[in-house]
Amino acid sequence: MIAPGGDEIAEFYDRHPYPPPVTDLDAEVEAWDDGIRRRVEHFRMWPSVPYRDDHTILVAGCGTSQAARYSLRYPNAQVVGIDVSPTSIAATHQLIEQYELTNVELHDMPIEGVASLGRSFEQVVCTGVLHHLESAAAGLRALREVLAPEGAMQLMVYATYGRSGVYVMQEYCRALGVTPTPEEITDLISTLRELPTGHPISHMLRNTPDFQDDDAIADALLNPRDRSYTVPELFGLLGEAGMRLGRFVRQAPYRPQCGALTEVPHGERIAAMSESDQFAAVELFRGTMRRHSVIAHRVDSPLPDPPIRWSEDAWRSYVPIRPTSVVIVEENIPPGTDAVLINKAHTDRDLVFFLSTNERRIYETIDGERPIGEIDGATADLFRRLWDHDLVMIDVSRRSA
Ligand SMILES: C[S@@+](CC[C@H](N)C(=O)[O-])C[C@H]1O[C@@H](n2cnc3c(N)ncnc32)[C@H](O)[C@@H]1O
């Protein structure tokens, strides 16, 4: 089955595979070697479910390497990759051969036709794809149909406000009839170099990988179909497909209790809003989010919602885990502070966490095994704040177990 309009997109990604094909995934193997990442990712998706690494995983719109990456990250899992771009599938096949991967299979098929596999998956990964579909809701509904009831999806869609410069330049390219040929792309790169300072796209040109090669520029500016989502539109998309938000992959940028928003005079008003309205308000305050990455579950999922309840006594049995992306910084910190925690996965510079001497000692005691109640001097408030700031992942499963 070819998706409605699928030909155009398939043809585009066949000529401009994205991300650019790679031949070396050694860094990926090394980064996932110690197993901590697998644990962190598991509890990001399923805080209340005991750890496992042998899930069935669908990588939908897998591009040039994502299915091979998942196969390497999760050697005990069964991975299926689907995509409509034969070039991208071929690039993944090459990685499969090179790394002798035996737990992954690939299919040249559209997301909208995934039911024809006759399979169901515990995890569905679909990043950077839904916003290119003719109907993102229809694509997401098709994915929901193959998601196990207790399963989890990891989704990434473009965010509207932070990409405004991209849409300005897409409009420019459309107005001039720029097409994605090699000559036109070279001319476009020369044009981008001459953009005036302060153009809404200039920040992205300097700071993101989206503009590092010709295919990346084509993907961003000459894509035949690309839409974006505000936070309320994202909730709308999930709802239309029978899905609900589990959490944002990185939640601190969306929380008013993290970073610069704690200093504004609107704190009380924002605190009085519903959680989803808070997320929408913070997106507007930040103004620069370029994508939304979320964990989502079926609305009829048997998993507890929310899985983590700080207001109840159960927090003592929660097991905190330190993500490997968190660093403890001691240089250039304010007086009276012992250290600062930074999650390197955050792009917003205001999301720092100041630690007193005692809090630092507690943070350094976290070993991924001991529950909070057994960590001397630990309080629910400290761990809730660490969790809000993406500085710990929480394993709630020991209580459920
Ligand atoms: C920007 S790439 C993202 C690749 C990958 N998910 C990643 O994050 O590395 C988008 C991919 O979606 C694929 N795609 C677009 N429409 C699709 C559809 N209807 N069904 C399956 N794949 C699709 C494209 O061929 C392309 O490989």
PDBQT file of the ligand as one rigid body, heavy atoms in Angstrom, charges set to zero:
ROOT
HETATM    1  C1  LIG A 501      13.690  13.015   8.413  1.00  0.00    +0.000 C 
HETATM    2  S1  LIG A 501      13.761  11.302   8.060  1.00  0.00    +0.000 S 
HETATM    3  C2  LIG A 501      13.861  10.641   9.720  1.00  0.00    +0.000 C 
HETATM    4  C3  LIG A 501      14.523   9.300   9.774  1.00  0.00    +0.000 C 
HETATM    5  C4  LIG A 501      14.612   8.648  11.147  1.00  0.00    +0.000 C 
HETATM    6  N1  LIG A 501      13.322   8.508  11.796  1.00  0.00    +0.000 N 
HETATM    7  C5  LIG A 501      15.573   9.351  12.053  1.00  0.00    +0.000 C 
HETATM    8  O1  LIG A 501      15.126  10.033  12.984  1.00  0.00    +0.000 OA
HETATM    9  O2  LIG A 501      16.788   9.225  11.825  1.00  0.00    +0.000 OA
HETATM   10  C6  LIG A 501      12.107  10.921   7.578  1.00  0.00    +0.000 C 
HETATM   11  C7  LIG A 501      11.968   9.500   7.043  1.00  0.00    +0.000 C 
HETATM   12  O3  LIG A 501      10.566   9.169   6.978  1.00  0.00    +0.000 OA
HETATM   13  C8  LIG A 501      10.358   8.415   5.812  1.00  0.00    +0.000 C 
HETATM   14  N2  LIG A 501       8.919   8.507   5.445  1.00  0.00    +0.000 N 
HETATM   15  C9  LIG A 501       8.237   9.565   4.987  1.00  0.00    +0.000 A 
HETATM   16  N3  LIG A 501       6.935   9.264   4.805  1.00  0.00    +0.000 NA
HETATM   17  C10 LIG A 501       6.794   7.962   5.174  1.00  0.00    +0.000 A 
HETATM   18  C11 LIG A 501       5.690   7.072   5.227  1.00  0.00    +0.000 A 
HETATM   19  N4  LIG A 501       4.465   7.439   4.859  1.00  0.00    +0.000 N 
HETATM   20  N5  LIG A 501       5.919   5.820   5.687  1.00  0.00    +0.000 NA
HETATM   21  C12 LIG A 501       7.165   5.406   6.056  1.00  0.00    +0.000 A 
HETATM   22  N6  LIG A 501       8.240   6.212   6.021  1.00  0.00    +0.000 NA
HETATM   23  C13 LIG A 501       8.060   7.474   5.593  1.00  0.00    +0.000 A 
HETATM   24  C14 LIG A 501      11.265   9.056   4.798  1.00  0.00    +0.000 C 
HETATM   25  O4  LIG A 501      11.530   8.217   3.695  1.00  0.00    +0.000 OA
HETATM   26  C15 LIG A 501      12.514   9.329   5.641  1.00  0.00    +0.000 C 
HETATM   27  O5  LIG A 501      13.421   8.265   5.603  1.00  0.00    +0.000 OA
ENDROOT
TORSDOF 0
